[in-house]
Amino acid sequence: MNQARPLIITELAGSHHEIGAEHGRIHRHLIQRGIQVYGQLFYDFVGIRWEEARDRACHFEAQIGQGFPEILEEMNGIAWGAGVDFIDILTLNCRSEIALAHASGGCSAFSLQRHGRQWLAQNWDWRHDQLDNVVALHIKGDGRPELVSIGEAGMVGKVGLNARGIGVCLNAIRSQTCGPGLPVHVALRKILESEDMPSALAVATYDRVCSPAHFLLASAQVGNEGGQAVGLEVQPGEPGRITPRNGIVTHTNHLYAEDTPCPVQDFPRVDSHPRLCRLDALLHDELAEDAGVDEARLFDVLSDHQGAPMSICRHFNPDQPAEERMETLFSVVMNLSERRLTLRHGKPCENDDSLTVTLN
């Protein structure tokens, strides 16, 4: 398989429309290729062509307009800059709601509080087709917190942190539930524009999220505390919550919060539970409470291969059906206390080159 290309930070600033237009202009070719990739993915996963996916995406425009209208301006800007239709960009940003009823992807995520610092980390596992469409966006919006988002070209948000010390990771959940709320990637961007933890939590509890996913949400130091984290199994109803145990929250691609107010059914693939058990073993059993923690140590966790091919770091597996072959496409470690994000593009075990961004 091809190695990941080196990533550089894409600097974006201004109004939502200006940010979108520059995003679209800079990543025009990646966005156009991403539309082709998702056209094939939608057909592989749910048997629909791109035109039908566009029709489905249109149903979410009014919900976005109600909960986060400014982001529609940014999508229009992306479309203008990339030379594509607005509905194409809307469809990319609703891809979870269109495809994840049948494809949960991967992703192993954890939060860790140690020595007065709050950490967030995850692998993002998806189809190899999207490896070269990963982008790192550094956004300075007018009147909004500066933020970094690591995701796919043409999408308004995914995994990242902001200058207020708010960070978020994502685990996909395969479920047939879909209802009122914000699409997953739009909700993630709204979280990244939040001024504080209560407003970030309100995205899940007030705005709600159209389809089930897990948002691992954390913030830097609060008062005399070393930070805080919560796992939110979001959905159209009240989300399930997972609180830290010994300063740790772990999650993969199945629902497991206890006493969820509005339980929904998920359909996890067989690798999700083994990866969660391995994360728990590495962080609870093998990482001593007094052990030093830094980016290299946490990338080691994300590089773990025990139980392969159902391992945390996921590689090409020819024994899986073609439409289910997920691989780790990027790894990210965030030190929220120092507003620092470090990214490895591709599999963390194969690439020591890191891209680091620190927000003021």
C-alpha positions as CSV (number, residue, x, y, z in Angstrom):
1,M,0.0,0.0,0.0
2,N,1.1,3.6,-0.6
3,Q,2.7,5.5,2.3
4,A,1.0,8.6,3.5
5,R,2.1,11.9,2.0
6,P,3.6,14.5,4.3
7,L,0.9,16.9,5.6
8,I,1.2,20.6,6.1
9,I,-1.1,22.9,8.0
10,T,-3.8,24.8,6.0
11,E,-4.2,28.2,7.4
12,L,-7.7,29.7,7.2
13,A,-9.1,32.9,8.6
14,G,-12.0,35.3,8.4
15,S,-15.8,34.8,8.2
16,H,-17.3,31.4,7.7
17,H,-17.7,32.0,4.0
18,E,-14.1,33.3,3.6
19,I,-12.8,30.3,5.5
20,G,-14.8,27.9,3.3
21,A,-13.8,29.6,0.1
22,E,-10.1,29.4,0.9
23,H,-10.5,25.8,2.1
24,G,-12.2,24.9,-1.2
25,R,-9.6,26.8,-3.3
26,I,-6.6,25.2,-1.6
27,H,-8.0,21.7,-1.6
28,R,-10.0,21.8,-4.8
29,H,-8.5,18.6,-6.2
30,L,-8.7,16.7,-2.9
31,I,-12.4,17.6,-2.6
32,Q,-13.2,16.6,-6.1
33,R,-11.4,13.3,-5.6
34,G,-13.2,12.9,-2.2
35,I,-16.6,13.2,-4.0
36,Q,-15.5,10.4,-6.4
37,V,-14.4,8.2,-3.4
38,Y,-17.6,8.7,-1.5
39,G,-19.6,8.1,-4.6
40,Q,-18.1,4.6,-4.7
41,L,-18.3,4.1,-0.9
42,F,-22.0,5.0,-0.8
43,Y,-22.5,2.4,-3.5
44,D,-20.4,-0.2,-1.7
45,F,-22.0,0.3,1.6
46,V,-25.7,1.2,0.9
47,G,-26.1,0.5,-2.8
48,I,-26.9,4.1,-3.8
49,R,-25.4,6.4,-6.4
50,W,-24.0,9.9,-5.7
51,E,-27.2,11.6,-7.0
52,E,-29.3,9.6,-4.6
53,A,-26.9,10.5,-1.8
54,R,-27.3,14.2,-2.7
55,D,-31.1,13.8,-2.4
56,R,-30.7,12.3,1.1
57,A,-28.3,15.0,2.2
58,C,-30.9,17.7,1.3
59,H,-33.1,16.6,4.2
60,F,-30.4,17.7,6.7
61,E,-30.0,21.3,5.4
62,A,-33.0,22.7,7.4
63,Q,-31.7,21.0,10.6
64,I,-28.3,22.5,10.1
65,G,-29.9,25.9,9.4
66,Q,-31.7,25.7,12.7
67,G,-28.8,24.6,14.9
68,F,-25.7,26.1,13.2
69,P,-26.7,28.3,10.3
70,E,-23.3,29.9,9.9
71,I,-21.8,26.6,8.9
72,L,-24.0,26.6,5.8
73,E,-22.2,29.8,4.7
74,E,-18.9,27.9,5.1
75,M,-20.1,25.0,3.0
76,N,-21.2,27.4,0.3
77,G,-17.7,28.9,0.4
78,I,-16.1,25.5,0.1
79,A,-18.3,24.7,-2.9
80,W,-17.4,28.0,-4.6
81,G,-13.7,27.5,-4.0
82,A,-13.7,23.9,-5.1
83,G,-15.8,24.5,-8.2
84,V,-18.6,22.0,-7.1
85,D,-22.2,22.3,-6.1
86,F,-23.2,23.3,-2.6
87,I,-25.2,20.0,-2.4
88,D,-22.0,18.0,-3.1
89,I,-20.3,19.6,0.0
90,L,-23.5,19.1,2.1
91,T,-23.4,15.5,1.0
92,L,-19.8,15.0,2.1
93,N,-20.6,16.5,5.5
94,C,-23.6,14.2,5.9
95,R,-21.7,11.1,4.9
96,S,-22.1,9.5,8.4
97,E,-25.8,9.8,8.2
98,I,-25.9,8.4,4.7
99,A,-23.5,5.5,5.0
100,L,-22.9,4.5,8.6
101,A,-26.1,2.5,9.0
102,H,-24.0,-0.2,7.3
103,A,-20.4,0.8,7.8
104,S,-19.0,1.8,11.2
105,G,-15.4,2.3,10.2
106,G,-13.0,1.9,13.1
107,C,-11.3,4.3,15.5
108,S,-9.8,3.7,19.0
109,A,-9.9,6.7,21.3
110,F,-9.0,7.6,24.9
111,S,-8.6,10.5,27.3
112,L,-6.1,10.5,30.1
113,Q,-5.5,12.8,33.0
114,R,-2.0,12.6,34.5
115,H,0.2,14.9,36.5
116,G,-2.1,17.9,36.1
117,R,-2.4,17.5,32.3
118,Q,-5.4,16.4,30.2
119,W,-4.7,14.3,27.2
120,L,-6.9,13.1,24.3
121,A,-5.8,10.7,21.6
122,Q,-7.1,8.5,18.9
123,N,-6.6,6.5,15.7
124,W,-8.9,7.2,12.8
125,D,-9.6,4.1,10.8
126,W,-11.3,4.2,7.5
127,R,-11.0,3.0,3.9
128,H,-7.6,3.5,2.4
129,D,-9.2,5.5,-0.5
130,Q,-9.3,8.5,1.8
131,L,-5.7,8.4,3.0
132,D,-4.5,11.2,0.7
133,N,-7.6,13.3,1.3
134,V,-6.8,13.9,5.0
135,V,-6.2,17.6,5.8
136,A,-5.1,19.6,8.8
137,L,-7.0,22.9,9.1
138,H,-5.8,25.7,11.4
139,I,-8.8,28.1,11.6
140,K,-8.9,31.6,13.0
141,G,-12.6,32.6,12.7
142,D,-13.8,36.1,13.3
143,G,-14.9,36.3,17.0
144,R,-14.5,32.6,17.6
145,P,-11.9,30.5,19.3
146,E,-8.9,29.6,17.2
147,L,-9.0,25.8,16.4
148,V,-7.3,22.9,14.7
149,S,-9.4,20.2,13.0
150,I,-7.9,17.0,11.4
151,G,-10.3,15.5,8.9
152,E,-11.2,15.0,5.3
153,A,-11.0,17.7,2.6
154,G,-14.3,19.4,2.1
155,M,-15.6,18.6,5.6
156,V,-16.1,21.3,8.1
157,G,-14.9,19.4,11.2
158,K,-13.8,16.2,12.8
159,V,-11.1,15.6,15.4
160,G,-9.3,18.5,17.1
161,L,-8.9,21.2,19.8
162,N,-9.3,24.9,20.3
163,A,-7.5,27.7,22.0
164,R,-9.9,27.5,25.0
165,G,-8.5,24.0,25.7
166,I,-11.6,22.1,24.4
167,G,-10.8,18.9,22.5
168,V,-12.9,16.2,20.9
169,C,-12.4,12.8,19.4
170,L,-14.8,10.7,17.3
171,N,-15.8,7.0,17.2
172,A,-18.2,5.9,14.5
173,I,-21.2,3.8,15.6
174,R,-23.0,1.6,13.2
175,S,-26.8,2.0,13.8
176,Q,-30.0,2.4,11.8
177,T,-31.1,5.3,14.1
178,C,-31.4,8.8,12.5
179,G,-33.5,11.7,13.7
180,P,-33.5,15.4,14.5
181,G,-30.2,17.1,15.3
182,L,-27.0,18.1,13.7
183,P,-25.0,15.8,11.4
184,V,-22.0,14.3,13.1
185,H,-19.3,16.3,11.4
186,V,-21.3,19.6,11.8
187,A,-21.7,18.9,15.5
188,L,-18.0,18.3,15.9
189,R,-17.2,21.7,14.3
190,K,-19.7,23.4,16.6
191,I,-18.0,21.8,19.6
192,L,-14.6,23.1,18.3
193,E,-16.1,26.6,18.2
194,S,-17.2,26.4,21.8
195,E,-15.9,28.9,24.4
196,D,-16.1,26.5,27.3
197,M,-17.1,23.0,28.4
198,P,-20.8,23.7,29.2
199,S,-21.3,25.1,25.7
200,A,-19.5,22.2,24.1
201,L,-21.7,19.8,26.1
202,A,-24.8,21.6,25.0
203,V,-24.1,20.6,21.4
204,A,-24.9,17.0,22.4
205,T,-27.5,17.7,25.0
206,Y,-29.4,20.6,23.4
207,D,-28.7,20.6,19.7
208,R,-28.5,16.8,19.6
209,V,-26.9,14.7,16.9
210,C,-28.8,13.1,14.0
211,S,-27.2,9.7,14.2
212,P,-25.4,7.7,16.9
213,A,-21.6,8.3,17.4
214,H,-19.3,8.6,20.3
215,F,-17.7,12.1,21.1
216,L,-14.9,11.9,23.6
217,L,-15.0,15.5,24.9
218,A,-12.4,17.0,27.2
219,S,-11.1,20.3,28.5
220,A,-7.9,21.6,30.0
221,Q,-7.5,22.7,33.5
222,V,-10.6,24.0,35.2
223,G,-10.0,25.9,38.4
224,N,-7.7,23.8,40.6
225,E,-8.6,20.6,38.7
226,G,-6.3,19.0,36.1
227,G,-8.9,18.9,33.4
228,Q,-12.1,17.0,32.8
229,A,-13.4,14.5,30.2
230,V,-16.6,12.7,29.4
231,G,-17.6,10.1,26.8
232,L,-20.8,11.1,25.1
233,E,-22.7,8.4,23.1
234,V,-24.6,11.0,21.1
235,Q,-27.8,10.4,19.2
236,P,-31.1,12.3,18.5
237,G,-32.1,11.7,22.2
238,E,-30.3,12.4,25.4
239,P,-26.7,11.0,25.1
240,G,-25.3,8.3,27.2
241,R,-22.3,9.4,29.4
242,I,-19.1,7.6,30.3
243,T,-17.2,9.3,33.2
244,P,-13.4,8.8,33.8
245,R,-12.2,5.8,35.8
246,N,-8.8,6.6,37.3
247,G,-8.6,9.6,35.0
248,I,-9.2,7.5,31.9
249,V,-12.0,7.1,29.3
250,T,-11.7,4.6,26.5
251,H,-13.9,3.9,23.5
252,T,-14.1,2.1,20.2
253,N,-17.1,1.4,18.0
254,H,-19.8,0.0,20.2
255,L,-22.2,1.6,22.8
256,Y,-21.6,0.7,26.4
257,A,-22.6,3.6,28.6
258,E,-24.8,2.5,31.5
259,D,-28.2,3.8,32.3
260,T,-28.5,5.6,28.9
261,P,-31.7,7.7,29.0
262,C,-32.6,6.9,25.4
263,P,-31.0,3.6,24.4
264,V,-30.5,2.8,20.7
265,Q,-29.4,-0.3,19.0
266,D,-26.0,-0.6,17.5
267,F,-24.4,-3.2,15.2
268,P,-20.7,-3.3,16.0
269,R,-18.2,-5.2,14.0
270,V,-16.3,-8.0,15.8
271,D,-13.1,-6.1,16.3
272,S,-14.6,-3.3,18.4
273,H,-14.8,-5.2,21.8
274,P,-11.2,-6.6,21.5
275,R,-9.8,-3.2,20.8
276,L,-11.6,-1.7,23.8
277,C,-10.3,-4.4,26.1
278,R,-6.7,-3.9,24.8
279,L,-7.0,-0.1,25.3
280,D,-8.1,-0.7,28.9
281,A,-5.3,-3.1,29.5
282,L,-2.6,-0.7,28.2
283,L,-3.9,2.3,30.1
284,H,-5.3,0.9,33.3
285,D,-3.0,-2.1,33.8
286,E,0.3,-1.4,32.1
287,L,0.6,2.4,32.5
288,A,1.6,3.1,36.1
289,E,-0.1,6.1,37.7
290,D,3.3,7.7,38.4
291,A,4.7,6.9,34.9
292,G,5.8,9.8,32.7
293,V,3.4,10.6,29.9
294,D,4.3,12.4,26.6
295,E,3.3,12.2,23.0
296,A,5.7,9.4,22.2
297,R,4.3,7.2,25.0
298,L,0.7,7.7,23.8
299,F,1.6,7.1,20.2
300,D,3.0,3.8,21.4
301,V,-0.4,2.9,22.7
302,L,-1.9,3.8,19.3
303,S,0.7,1.7,17.6
304,D,-0.2,-1.5,19.4
305,H,-0.7,-4.6,17.3
306,Q,-1.7,-7.2,19.9
307,G,-4.6,-9.3,18.6
308,A,-4.0,-8.3,15.0
309,P,-5.8,-8.0,12.6
310,M,-8.3,-6.8,15.3
311,S,-5.7,-4.5,16.8
312,I,-5.6,-0.9,17.8
313,C,-3.3,0.0,14.9
314,R,-5.1,-1.5,12.0
315,H,-3.5,-2.7,8.8
316,F,-4.8,-4.0,5.4
317,N,-6.5,-7.4,6.0
318,P,-7.1,-9.3,2.8
319,D,-9.3,-11.8,4.6
320,Q,-12.0,-9.1,5.0
321,P,-14.6,-8.4,2.3
322,A,-13.3,-5.5,0.2
323,E,-15.9,-3.0,1.4
324,E,-15.0,-3.7,5.1
325,R,-11.2,-3.3,4.9
326,M,-10.4,-0.5,7.3
327,E,-6.9,0.8,8.0
328,T,-5.5,3.5,10.4
329,L,-5.3,6.6,8.3
330,F,-4.1,9.1,11.0
331,S,-3.3,9.2,14.6
332,V,-3.5,12.3,16.8
333,V,-2.4,13.1,20.4
334,M,-3.6,16.3,22.1
335,N,-2.2,17.9,25.2
336,L,-5.1,20.1,26.0
337,S,-3.4,21.7,29.0
338,E,-0.7,23.1,26.6
339,R,-3.1,23.5,23.6
340,R,-0.9,21.3,21.5
341,L,-1.9,18.8,18.9
342,T,0.5,16.3,17.3
343,L,-0.5,14.3,14.2
344,R,0.9,11.3,12.4
345,H,-0.5,10.8,8.9
346,G,-0.9,7.1,8.1
347,K,-0.2,4.3,10.6
348,P,1.6,5.5,13.7
349,C,3.8,2.4,13.8
350,E,5.2,3.2,10.3
351,N,5.6,7.0,10.5
352,D,7.7,8.8,13.2
353,D,7.3,12.1,11.3
354,S,4.8,14.2,13.2
355,L,3.1,17.5,12.5
356,T,2.6,19.6,15.7
357,V,0.4,22.7,16.2
358,T,0.3,24.7,19.3
359,L,-2.4,27.3,19.8
360,N,-1.9,30.5,21.9
